[in-house]
Amino acid sequence: MSDFVSNGWSIFIAAATVLGLLGCLWLLFVASKRQPMAADNSTGHVFDETLVEMNNPLPRWWMGLFILTVVFGFGYVALYPGLGSLPGKLGWTSRNQLDADNRAATAAMAQVYAQFKGVPAAVLSHDPKAMATGERLFINNCAACHGSDAKGSKGFPNLTLSGSARLTSGEPEAIEATITNGRVGMMPVMAGAVGSATDVRNVANYVLSLSGSPNDPIAAAAGKPKFAVCAACHGADGKGNQAIGAPNLTDKVWLHGWGEDAIVAMVTNGKTNVMPAQAGRLTPEQIHVLASYVWSLSQSTLTPSR
């Protein structure tokens, strides 16, 4: 009830609850007062020619259960928050219950992850139990963006790639740090620094030429001098810089779309990608196992092809 600016709704709900319980008792009292309706104790209603509706009293066991139900209702709203904003005698709240359940679950799961604590990723990657646990963590927490096969999609990195195809270091410690703290990758708007719209398209063709992709050779040659603006992050050879997350432009991994138009849009509009921090959702032990699993996915990838 904290969403309301006054206690009017709280009073209304409390009154409706109490009146509802009292109404149940009143209904039971009225129903228990059996009044004769006919000489043969029937109501006078006959169905299907032979079915006579009788005016018999309520069974005592049914009345007893009804009374117990109402008594339980009064007891419940006295002990638990059932009367508007009143907290109840026990002071129970759903938030406190959730926190208690989470603490219990964390304590129970701590025993599962304790066996993996401090074990290097290279060792865990050969432990079927650890990898099965890491896979479940990945499906529950990472697959929504990176896909169930970890190969990502447009705007979401392929985690099965290795070497220079990765945006950042593929070492287990770096993966663990990224999962823990998150990461913000930003491609600034560079069109103004590159020059005219024609210059931007020339640079786009030069970038395509770095990976051997189809391009306009004349435009690429004209764009090469302008690429100096991009070299500050991507390097003079275009092979990127994993320390700052600058992609390797000489491979064929196109995270945000392939082709001249996609590169022009990136240079013109820039891009900001966010990997959210998972430290608030996962324990350090869980992150260690998850990072080891993610690291293991890239160990079988020899040559990037996307």
HELIX and SHEET records of a PDB file:
HELIX    1   1 GLY A    8  SER A   32  1                                  25    
HELIX    2   2 ARG A   60  LEU A   79  1                                  20    
HELIX    3   3 SER A   94  ALA A  114  1                                  21    
HELIX    4   4 ALA A  121  LEU A  124  1                                   4    
HELIX    5   5 PRO A  128  ASN A  141  1                                  14    
HELIX    6   6 ALA A  143  HIS A  146  1                                   4    
HELIX    7   7 GLY A  163  ALA A  165  5                                   3    
HELIX    8   8 PRO A  172  ASN A  181  1                                  10    
HELIX    9   9 ALA A  191  VAL A  194  1                                   4    
HELIX   10  10 ALA A  197  LEU A  210  1                                  14    
HELIX   11  11 PRO A  217  GLY A  223  1                                   7    
HELIX   12  12 PRO A  225  PHE A  227  5                                   3    
HELIX   13  13 ALA A  228  HIS A  234  1                                   7    
HELIX   14  14 GLU A  260  ASN A  269  1                                  10    
HELIX   15  15 PRO A  284  LEU A  297  1                                  14    
SHEET    1   A 2 SER A  42  PHE A  47  0                                        
SHEET    2   A 2 LEU A  51  MET A  54 -1                                        
SHEET    1   B 2 ARG A 183  MET A 187  0                                        
SHEET    2   B 2 LYS A 271  MET A 275 -1                                        
END                                                                             
